[in-house]
Amino acid sequence: MTSDKIESYSPLSPAVRRVASAFRVVGTISFWVQIVLAVVSTLVLIFSTTTLSLRAGSGNPGTGAGLLFAVFGVLVLFAGAYWAFRYTQIGKQLRSGDARTRPKRGDAIQALRLGIVINLVGLLLTLLGAQATVGVLLAKSLSQPQGTAIFDPSQVTRLIQPLDIFVVQANINTISAHFVGVAASLWLARTMSRQ
């Protein structure tokens, strides 16, 4: 071995091995939970958007705002899933025998901070979408005459429609996935601080 290789090689301490393993395992779990929920939410939102555009004249402005924020929340969720995948890469780099390729503690902490910010921004957008959608549902439920049927087709927008519930479901899925992303980042930060 040359002296350059000897200087750059440093054996891994048990603490670094534990942190590396945590990054890989938690990153993988977080990635898959976020990506599955993101795909489900995307499919629901595509269906909802398609249905809303087919009923162009009967839409409600609040539903459109709820959909818009929900779409932004899902887009940020895909970024959060990518960042969870980055955690697995950081875990692999931490296991490297070459000290030059191993990320520094500060770099790993910065990656965790960015992961938390990504998921918190996604949570905020998705919560705004959920609030808009729930507001529409509340307004519709309060404006419906109790115990009577509506036979006038122009009044159908006053009824709560399955599309509205789909948007709520997509928002709940997205909020759950962002929560997993925040929880994973915080757990990894806690793991690093204990080492």
Secondary structure, DSSP 8 states (H G I E B T S, - for coil): --HHHHHHB----HHHHHHHHHHHHHHHHHHHHHHHHHHHHHHHHHHHHHHHHHTGGG--HHHHHHHHHHHHHHHHHHHHHHHHHHHHHHHHHHT-SBTTTS--HHHHHHHHHHHHHHHHHHHHHHHHHHHHHHHHHHHHHHHS-TT-----GGGGGGS--HHHHHHHHHHHHHHHHHHHHHHHHHHHHHHHHH-
